């Protein structure tokens, strides 16, 4: 595989991961808050589900998303030789 092909494949996978992460971010930030009223009909630990997801669930989701994105990006970097140990 030539250097240009390697760069293009790396960027293609990175771009796909970024688009997926932005989609998940959108759902966590806007989707939950948009449907909070209908989610409030369900109770979770004594709190309305919409309130709980908006106040705690989306924040936990963001933290999990950051760590998942980082781990997945490291795998992509290692696959194409752009990890920290490769010298590039």
The 8 nearest C-alpha neighbors of each residue, nearest first, counted from 0:
[[1, 4, 5, 2, 3, 6, 8, 79],
 [0, 2, 4, 3, 5, 6, 7, 8],
 [1, 3, 5, 4, 6, 0, 7, 79],
 [2, 4, 6, 5, 1, 7, 0, 8],
 [5, 3, 7, 1, 6, 2, 8, 0],
 [4, 6, 2, 8, 3, 7, 9, 1],
 [5, 7, 3, 9, 4, 8, 10, 2],
 [6, 8, 4, 10, 9, 5, 11, 3],
 [9, 7, 11, 5, 10, 6, 4, 12],
 [10, 8, 6, 12, 7, 11, 5, 13],
 [9, 11, 13, 7, 8, 12, 14, 6],
 [10, 12, 8, 14, 9, 13, 7, 15],
 [13, 11, 15, 9, 14, 10, 16, 8],
 [14, 12, 10, 16, 15, 11, 9, 17],
 [13, 15, 17, 11, 12, 16, 10, 18],
 [16, 14, 12, 18, 17, 13, 19, 11],
 [17, 15, 13, 19, 14, 18, 20, 12],
 [16, 18, 14, 20, 15, 19, 21, 13],
 [19, 17, 21, 15, 20, 16, 14, 22],
 [18, 20, 22, 16, 17, 21, 15, 23],
 [21, 19, 17, 23, 22, 18, 24, 16],
 [20, 22, 24, 18, 23, 19, 25, 17],
 [23, 21, 25, 19, 20, 24, 18, 26],
 [22, 24, 20, 26, 25, 21, 27, 19],
 [23, 25, 21, 27, 22, 26, 28, 20],
 [26, 24, 22, 28, 23, 27, 29, 21],
 [25, 27, 30, 23, 24, 29, 28, 22],
 [28, 26, 24, 57, 25, 31, 30, 29],
 [27, 29, 25, 26, 24, 30, 31, 57],
 [30, 28, 32, 26, 25, 31, 33, 27],
 [31, 29, 26, 33, 32, 27, 28, 34],
 [30, 32, 34, 33, 29, 27, 35, 53],
 [33, 31, 35, 29, 34, 30, 53, 28],
 [32, 34, 30, 31, 35, 29, 36, 28],
 [35, 33, 31, 32, 37, 36, 38, 30],
 [34, 36, 49, 38, 32, 37, 33, 31],
 [37, 35, 39, 38, 34, 49, 40, 33],
 [36, 38, 39, 35, 34, 40, 49, 41],
 [39, 37, 49, 35, 40, 36, 48, 41],
 [38, 40, 47, 49, 48, 36, 41, 37],
 [39, 41, 38, 37, 42, 47, 48, 36],
 [42, 40, 39, 48, 47, 38, 43, 49],
 [41, 43, 47, 48, 46, 45, 44, 40],
 [42, 44, 46, 45, 48, 47, 41, 51],
 [45, 43, 46, 42, 47, 48, 51, 41],
 [44, 46, 43, 42, 47, 48, 51, 41],
 [47, 45, 43, 42, 44, 48, 51, 50],
 [46, 48, 42, 39, 50, 49, 41, 43],
 [49, 47, 51, 39, 42, 43, 41, 50],
 [50, 48, 35, 38, 39, 52, 51, 47],
 [49, 51, 53, 47, 48, 52, 54, 39],
 [50, 52, 48, 54, 49, 53, 55, 56],
 [53, 51, 56, 49, 55, 54, 50, 57],
 [54, 52, 50, 51, 57, 55, 49, 32],
 [55, 53, 51, 52, 50, 56, 57, 58],
 [56, 54, 58, 52, 51, 57, 53, 59],
 [57, 55, 52, 59, 58, 60, 53, 51],
 [56, 58, 60, 27, 59, 55, 52, 53],
 [59, 57, 61, 60, 55, 56, 62, 54],
 [58, 60, 56, 62, 61, 57, 63, 55],
 [59, 61, 57, 63, 58, 62, 64, 56],
 [62, 60, 64, 58, 59, 63, 57, 65],
 [61, 63, 65, 59, 64, 60, 58, 66],
 [62, 64, 60, 66, 61, 65, 67, 59],
 [65, 63, 61, 67, 62, 66, 68, 60],
 [66, 64, 62, 68, 63, 67, 69, 61],
 [65, 67, 69, 63, 68, 64, 70, 62],
 [68, 66, 64, 70, 69, 65, 63, 71],
 [69, 67, 71, 65, 66, 70, 64, 72],
 [68, 70, 66, 72, 67, 71, 65, 73],
 [71, 69, 73, 67, 72, 68, 66, 74],
 [70, 72, 74, 68, 73, 69, 67, 75],
 [73, 71, 75, 69, 74, 70, 68, 76],
 [72, 74, 76, 70, 71, 75, 77, 69],
 [75, 73, 77, 71, 72, 76, 78, 70],
 [74, 76, 72, 78, 73, 77, 71, 79],
 [77, 75, 81, 82, 73, 74, 78, 79],
 [78, 76, 82, 80, 74, 79, 75, 81],
 [77, 79, 75, 76, 80, 74, 81, 82],
 [78, 80, 76, 77, 81, 9, 5, 75],
 [81, 79, 77, 82, 78, 76, 85, 87],
 [80, 82, 76, 79, 77, 87, 85, 83],
 [83, 81, 77, 76, 84, 85, 80, 73],
 [82, 84, 85, 86, 81, 87, 77, 76],
 [83, 85, 82, 86, 81, 87, 80, 77],
 [86, 84, 82, 83, 87, 80, 81, 77],
 [85, 87, 84, 83, 81, 82, 80, 77],
 [86, 85, 81, 83, 82, 80, 84, 76]]
